[in-house]
Structures are given as structure tokens and as C-alpha cells.
Amino acid sequence: MKNHLTNSFARCLAALALTTLAVHVSAQAPKGFTSLFNGRDLTNWKVPEGDGGHWKVLDGVIDYDSRSEAKGEKHLWSEKEFKDFTLKIDWRIKEVTGLYPVPTVLPDGTHAKGPDGKDIITPTPNADSGIYLRGSSKSQLNIWCWPIGSGEVYGYRMDKTMPPEVRAGVTPKMKADKPVGEWNTFEITMKGDRLTVVLNGKTVIENAQLPGVPEKGAFALQHHGGPNAKTGELSPASSLMQFRNIYIRELK
């Protein structure tokens, strides 16, 4: 009798797990949006050649362990290119990988300096990924554990040839990230060369200008870090990430 009850309980748990997964997979896109991820496989995405199964679908989400075996670029790219759009995407950092030297970023996008004129650095537990917009690494929205928060456009903020208002504009107004391990939601809108980013319901980037951003391009979910070639140990700030509920609305 005990074995029968144990087996019945196990079957119930399995059925519940399948039901939960099925609900997630069959979730409908919000009105006016198109889904870019079906919850079952990587249709609509270009897996890096030679990846070795490290970009995969696990329990209805896109899962990445930062260990792609691709010889070239290791990012996961959308098959389709987009011009003006609103993109909704859930993401979470699974865990951090070691301490990373993190600068103190000021509201104008510059770094705080110490008495020696060098950046003030704080070793911080970190993981690192991001979303490339319009096919460009320069227009990447960062996902990480920095005190500045996710959603900044590092390529523009760090470009000292850019006007001060551009560098300040791509610096998050606040940190809206949830703790590592919890799900976050980006709502990203690109119109022309203007970018607005809402993270977990809070506007962190508003109508920021990205001078010279391509007019059209694909998205990429970013690989960062990875294993040491000799030890196999992941470097600090590797991209141990998951993504789900990826929806887009193209704007006229």
C-alpha cells in the first residue's frame, strides 16, 4: 500500500509539472504583440554554429550556461530583423560567478574617481549578459548586478566622443532589478534613434538618443564570460541566464 501511495503521489507531481509547463508554453502574446519564443524549441532564433547544446530550452524557458562551444560569436540571434518596435522580455540571472571589479557610475554616466584620479572600484558578485538592439553590440542593454542597475547602454555611456547628454541619457535613472534568481521584465521601445526602457514597471531609460544606431537589425541574447580554457572554471561575470515570454510589436 505504501509503494502504491508513493507511486500515485509521484504521478500526481509529474502531471502537475507537465500542466504547469503546458500553461507556460501555450501562453498567448499580449494584444498587438507577436511571440518570438514558443516555449518548446529555438524556432525564430539562430543557434551559434558548434554551440554544443548550451543554448537550449529547459522547462519552457531559454536557458544558457555560458559554455557555448562555438568557435566564433556565441550570442543567440533572432532570425528576423526589426526597425521600430516595442519588445517585452522576461529574464533572470540564475547565479553569479565570482567577484568583478565594478566602478561607481555617476548619474551623468561617468565614473567616480578616487584621490589618485583613478576609478573607484568595488569587487562585486556579478553575472553579465544583455540584449543587442538592431544588430549592434554598441546598442546593447546590459543585464548584470552592478549598483547602477540593468538597462543601461554601455557602448554609448562609455563612448567619450558622445555628447554629455547622450551618455547621461543611457544611464539608468534608478536600479529596478530584482534579486539574483528572481524574474525581471524589460519593456524596450525603439523609435528612430530614441530608446525607452521600462524595467519591472519603472522607467530606467527615457527617450535616450543613440546617435548612429542602425535603422534595422536583429536582436541577440548575449553570451559573456565563459570557462577558463585550462581549468574549465567560469570567469567572473559569466552569463548564467534564462529568458522567457519574448514578445514584439512592430511600430509603424
N, C-alpha and C positions, 0 to 999 in steps of 0.2 A: 504493500500500500504506500509505503514511504517513497519508494522509487517511482511509483505511478504519479504521486503528487508532485515530486520533484520534476519529472519529465513534463507534466502538464504545465507547471509554472514556467519552465524553460521555454516551452512552445508559446505560451502567452507573451513572454518577454520578446521573443523573436517576432511574433506577429505585430506587437506594438512598435518595435523598431522599424519594421517594414512599412507600417502605416504612417509613422512619422516621416520617414524618408519619402514616401509616395506623396504625402501632402506637400512637402517642400518642392519636390520635382514638378508637381502639377500646378504650383502657384502661378497665378496669372500676372502678366505685366500690368502696371498701373495704366489707367486710361490715357491713350495717346502715346504710350511707350512701346517699344519692341524689345523682346528679350534677346540678349547676346549669349546667354548660357542656359542650357536646358536642364541642368542638374544631373545629367546622366553621362555625358561624354564631352569632348572638347570640340564638337562641331562649332563652326564660326571662329575658330582660333587656329593659329599656326604654331604647332609644337616645334621647338628648335630641332634641327636635324641632329640625330645622335643623342638626344636628351636622355634616353635610358629609362623613361618612365617616372622621372622625378616631378614633372608637371603632370598631375593626374586628378581624377575626380574621386573623392573619398567621402562617402556618406552624404552625397548631394552637394558638395562644395568643391571648388577648385583648391587643391592642396599643393603646396610646394615646400620642399625640404632644403632648398639652396644647394643641392648637389647635382645639378644638371651636368651630364657628361658631354654635352655639345662642345665641339671644338671651337666654334665661333661664338656669336651672340647667343645668350641663354635666356632672353626675355620671351614671354608668351604674348604674341601679337594677334590682334583681331584681324580677320581676313578682309573685312570691309574698311574703307576709308570714310571719314566724315568731315564735314565742313563746320557749320554752326549746329550746336546741339546742347541738350541737357542730358547728362549721364548720371544715373543713380547706381551706386555700387556699395555693397557691404564688404567690409574687410576686418580681419583681426590678426594680430600678432600672436602666434602660438606660444612663443617663449623667446627670451633674449639670449644672446650668445656673447658673453664676456663684456668687459669694460671698453668703452670707446671714448677717445678724447673729444669732449663736446665743448664748443665755445659758448659764451654768453652772448646771445643775439639781442641787440637793442631794437626798439620799435622802428628805427629808420633802416633796419636791415644790416647795419654794420656790427662789428664785434666789440665788446667791452675790452679795454686794454688795461694791463697792469702797469705799475710804476716803470717797468723796463720797456714799455711800449709794445709788448707782445700780447697776443690774445690771452685772455683769462680762460684756462682750460679746466674742465671738471671731468674726471673719468666717470662715465655713466653707463649702467647696464643698458644695452641697446640691441635693437634689431632694425633692419633698414630695408625698405622697398619703396615702391611708388608707382605712379601711373603716368606713362608718357602720353601727352596730348598731341594730336595731329602729327604723329610720326617722329617727334623731335625729343631727344633727350634733354635739350635745353629747357623745354616747357614741361618738365616732369613735376608732378605734385608729389612731394615727399611724404612717405609714411615711415614713422620712426618713433623713438622715445625721448627725443630732445625736449627740454623745458619749453622751447618755443612752440611746440605742438606740430601736428601733421597738417599738411595742406599748403605749405609754403612752396614757392617755385625757386628752388636752389640755384638753377642755372642763371636766372635773371638776378636774383638777390646778390649773388657773388660776382656778377659781372660789373667791374668798376668803370667800364665805359658807359654804362647805362645812367640816365639821369637819376638824381636822388629820389624823385617822386616815383619812378618805376621800381627801384629797389625797396622803397618803403611800402609800395602798394602790394608787392608779392610776399610781404612779411605778415604772418598771421596776427590778427588783432588780439587773439586770445588762444589759450590752449583748451581745446574742446574734446581731446582724446579721452576715451575710457581706459581703465587699467589694462595692462597686458593680459591677454586671454579672453577679453570681452569683445563683442562685436561692435563695430563702428559703421556709420553710414555717411558716405560722401554724396552730395548733390552738386555736380560740377556743370557750369554753364559757360560755353564759349560762343561769343558773337563777334565776328570780325577778329580784332586783336585784343578783345576785352574778356577778362576771366572773373567769374564769381564762384566762390567755393563755400558751401554750407556743410559743416561737419557736425553731425549729431544735433541738427536743428539750430546751430549757431553759425552766423556768417563770419568766417575767419578771413576770407579774401573777398573784397567787394569792388567790382568793376576795375580790376587792375589791368594795366596795359602791358602787353607782351610785344614790344616792337620787333618786327621781322618774323613773327611766328608764321609757319606755313599756313596757307589758306585751307589746306585739306590734308588729312593723313589718318593713319590707323592709330589705335590705342595699343599700349603694351603694359602688361603687368611685369614689373621689374624684378630681375634677378640682381642680388647684391651679395658680395662676400663669397662664401663657399668654403670647401675644405682645403686645408693645407696639403700641398702635393706630397709631402713626406710623411706627415703624421695622420692625415685624414681628419684632424680636428677642425671644426668650423671656426673661421676667423670671427673676430668681434663684428657685430652689426650685420650678420648674415640674415638673409630674408626667409625666415621661417614663418610663412604666411598662409592664410586661407582667404578665399573670395567667394561671394555668392550674390544672388539677386542682382544681376547686372542688366540694367535696362537703359535704353537710349530713346530719346525723342529728337528727331532732326528738326531744326528750326528753318523756316522759310527765310 
